């Protein structure tokens, strides 16, 4: 074991001293400010609004890149969801998708579609006909090879499954 006298003060440090705040170690980059952004000189308020609207519409219309047609965000998957949004519960003026009756939409590689859904209650008057209507609607979509509707009661449906649009339509927001 080394003698205390053999260890220099430099070797005894087990920490690094941070630089003083007064020391300018690295210059901070300037902060970006909205007022520094270049603005078109001849642009009116109306033109600026139209430019922003065009940007927003383009952003919202943009489709995901490299998504298979059957995967969420793909064309076929979205076509199935759009078809489900055209089917309304006969007792409630809201489509079954926004009502939260659709639990899952799966599109297999061979374009077989499985829709897992529930109903508001097991005693729903359309309990026998609605799954068949959904199956026929999905089968009618271009690119769908086969369709199956699976009705489940677990978890049971409750109003918390509704979309904000459905709640607004029903005056629950």
N, C-alpha and C positions, 0 to 999 in steps of 0.2 A: 504494500500500500504506500502511495507516495506521501511524502512529508508535506505538511501544510505550507512549509516554506518553499517547496518545489512548484506549487501551483501559482501561476500568475493571476492577478486580478481579472484579466481578460478571460481566463478559463473558468472562473467561478460563476460567470453570468449564465443563468438558465432562462433568460428572457431577452427580448429585443425591445429597445426603447422606441416608442412611436415618435415621429417628428412633431415638433411643436406646431400648434396651429398658426403661429406667426411665420413659420417657414413656408416658403412657396415651393413645395416639392414638385408638384405637377400642376400646370395651369389648367383650371377648369374650362371646359368648352362653353361657349356662350349658350344660353337657353334659347330655345326656339320660341318665338312669339307670333301670334296671329297677325299682329300689326306689321310684322316684317315680311309677310308673304306678298309676293308680287301679284298685283291685281291688274286685270285688263283695263286700260285707261278709258276706252270708249264704251264700256259695258254699262247698260242701264240696269235698274233694279229688276225689270221684267226679264231681260236677257239672262241675268244672273239666276233668277228663279227657274227659268226654263232649263238652263245648264244643269242645275242641281236636280231638277225633276228627271231629266234624261239619264243622269248618272244613277239615280235611285231606281228607276225602272229597269235599267240595264243590270244593276246589281241583283234585283229581285228576280229577274227573268233568267239569270245565269243558272245553268244546270250543273250538277256535280260532274267532274271530269273522271273518266275511267271507271264508271260504275256499271256493273253488269245490269242488263234490263230487269232481272228478277230480284235484285238486291234493293234494300231501302234506298230510295232516291233514284232508282232506275226507272225507265219508261214503263215497263210492264207492271211493276209494283205500284207505281203512281197511278196507272190506269185503273188498277183494281180498287185502290182507295177512292179515286174519283167516282167510280161506279157505285161504291158503297155510300158515298155522300149523296147520291141521287135517290136513295131508298129512305123513305120516311116511316117512322112509327105511326100507325094509324090513330093512336090516342094522344100523341104528343107531337106538336108541329116542328119537330127537329129531326134531322137525318140521323140514321143509326150510328154513323161514325162519330159525329160530334156528341151524340147522346152518351157515348162511352160503352156501347154494346159490343163493339168489335175489340177483342182483346189482342188479336195477333193476325197478321197476314203473312203467309210464307209462300214464296214462289220458288219451286224447285228448278234445277237446271233444265229439266225436260218440259218446263212451262206448266207443270201441275201446280194448282193453287189450292192452298188449305187456309180457310178462314176460321179462326176460333172466335166464338162469340157467346154472348149470354142474352138473356131477355130481362126486362125489368122485374118480372115475377114469373114463377113456373105456371101460373094460371093465366098468363097473357093470352088474349083471344087469338093472336096470330102465332102462337107457339108452334103449331104444326105447319103453317103455310110460309112463314117468313124465311126459315132456312132454305126451303125449296126455291123461293123467289130469288134469294141471294145467289144460290148456286146457278140458277139459270142466267141471271144477269152477268155473273162472272164468266160463265161458259161462253157467252155471246161476245166477249171481248176478243179482238184480233190478237192472235199469238198465244192464247190460252188453250192448252191441250185437254186438260181435265180440271174439274173443280170439286172440292169437297167442303162442306160446312160442318164444323164440329161445335155442338152446343154444350156449354159447360155451365155449371152452377157454382163453381168454386174458382175464384172468390165470387160471392154474390154481388150483383150490381147494386150500386148506391149512387146518389146524386153527385158525390165527389168525383166520379169518373167522367163527368160531363166536361166538355171544353168550355172555355170562357164565352165563346160565341153562343153555345147552347144556353148557358146560364143567362146571358144577356137577352136572348130571344124569349126565355121563359120568365124574365123579370126577377131573376134570383141574384143579380149582381147589384 
